[in-house]
Amino acid sequence: MEATLPPIKQRIQSIDTLRGIIMIIMALDHVRDFYTNVPFDPLDLSKTTPWLFLTRWITHFCAPTFIFLSGTSAFLSHGKRATKNEAAGFLLKRGLWLLFLEFTIIEFGWLLDPGFHMLFAQVIWAIGCSMLFLALLIWLNLKPGTIAIVGLVLIFGHNSLDSIKASSFGHFQLLWLILHQQGFYQINSYESVFLLYPIVPWIGVMAAGYGFGTFFKWEPKARQALFVKIGLGCLALFLMLRIFNIYGDPFPWEQQHVWWKTILAVIKCQKYPPSLLYLLMTLGVSILALAGLEHVNNWLTRIFTVYGRVPFFYYVPHIYLVHISQVIIALSMGFTVKELIAAGNGNPGKWGFDLPVVYLVWIIIVVILYFPCRWFMKVKQRRKDWWLSYL
């Protein structure tokens, strides 16, 4: 007889609330990409300001938290399916669906290029691949604890592979770019792909999140206390490894000429692929946030929950809304289509605004999307059509 898991009948509001918060923060990063007048990397300590740095840095919590919670949600939904094959099959189909959307509808939203000359393997790609990996682990009938161990091995061990470069694989370098190194690959004279999100250790993050889901079978007060211990433990380990530059990030921090830049240097960890220290820092805070949100239910958390219950329905339209609004405003200010195409996703010429305007546009876009998200959330509450679980 195939293994089954007892169902958890009610949604966990703290998960939906935290997911909603990070979806809102995520939009800030994308609005900044399209609307800022800053011509350099906001994390460049030689040029940045505290406000600019933190505007970018706060969005680092989005991808790891979302992928981790996706694993947790997969565990919670597993109990609603009769067998492991059904659970694995759903993750397989959803993962393939996300990969298809990443390189079609989502790709077009980012670049507005009908020829699809450049493909970007970004966060949806990482989520899709992570679901395929998790589907395999579940199909192999591994227990949640074992799946969590697999995830933790990938998270803690992958930085030992940092010295291996794709160029050493010759004709097979694409494989290493997919797995562990951010980079560009020319497919043919017409198409190329940029692997922004190598899948290791993202697949481990989702697997660890799946094992973490078992704690939601505990009583709320007990799991809240446990989450505080786990979150603080992650942050303590991060500080120990980071301050002494022991292990866990390919770029050790260095003393800066001003104190605040030294602090920023410590918390500036590699995201592509996410280093162990990056994940300890971001997931440590997120797990503490889960503990803090355990018994919170007010008008603000209910707003966040709207976005958190329909994250994909929010994600795709927000890309189009941000990009198309940027094009319309740029054209109205006198920039030409040629200038916009030449600039790609960057800043066309002198295009762009200071951070206060970026924040204003971000708030407007989030507010606009609240109403369709609330409508779709209610649709999902009323109806149980199979296709709704893919949106």
C-alpha positions, 0 to 999 in steps of 0.5 A: 500500500502506498504511503499517505499523509494525514490531511491538514484541512485548513489553510495556514494563514501565516503562510499565506500572509508571509507569501503575500508580503514577499509578493508585494516586496518582489514587485518593488524590485521589478519596478526599480528595474524598469523605472530607476535612473540609477545606471549601476548595480545598487549593491555596488558598495563603491557607488550605492547609498544606504537607501538604494542598497536596502531597496534592492537587498530587501527583495533578496528575501523573496525568491528563497522564501517563496520557493521554501514555502512552495515546498511547505505548501506541497507537503500540506497539499500532499495529504489531500491526495490519496497516494504519493503517485498523485502528489508526484504527478501533480508536481510534475505537471505543475512544474512542466506547466511553469517551465512552459510559461516561463519561456513563453508568456512570462518571457514576452512580458519581460522583453516584449520581443515576439522573436524570443531571441533571448531567453531568461531562465529566472525564478519561475524556471527555478520553481518549475525545476524544483517541483520536478525534483521534488516530484521525483523524491516523492515518487521514490517514496522518500519520507518528508524527513529524508527529503528535507535531509536531501535539501539540506545537503544541497544547501550546505554543500553546494558552495564546495563546488564554487571552484568548478567552472562551466568552461571546464566542461567543453561542449557540455558547459550548458549542463553546469550553467543549468546546475550551478553557475550563472551565465550566458549560452548561445544556442544558435545564431538566432537564439541564446539563453541566460541562466540567471537562476542555476537550479542548485541549491534552489531544488534543495530549498524546496525540498527543505521546505517540504520537510519543514511542512511537517511542523505544521502538524504541531500545535500552533504554540509549539511550532511557533516556539520551534520556528523562533529557535530555527530562525535564530539558529539560522541567523546565529550560524550565518553570523558565525560563518560570515563574520569570520569568512569561514565558508558559505559564500564565494565572496568574503566581506571586507572592511570598508572606509565607512562603518555603514558600508562595512555592515552592508558588506557583511549582509551582501551575499551571493544570490546567483546561485544563492550561497549558503550564507544568503539562504541562512540570512533570508530564510532565518528571517522568514522563519522568524516571520512565520513565528511572529505571524502565527496568531496575527489576524487583522486588516493588514494581514488580510490584505497581504493574504489576498496576494499570498493566496493567488501568487501566480495570478498576481505574478504574471500581470504585474510583469506586464503592468510594470513593463507596459506602463514604463513603455507608455510613460517613456514614449510620452516623454519623448523617447523613441521605440528604437531607443527602448528596444536598444535599451532592452530592460535597462534605462533608455538614455536618460530615462528613469526616476529617483527612488521616491517615484519608483516607490510611488509607482510600486504602490500604485501597481500593487494597489491596482492588482489587489482588486483582481487578486481578491476577485480570483481568490474568491473564485478559488474559494467557491470553485474547485475546478482542477485547472484553478490549481495551475493558476 
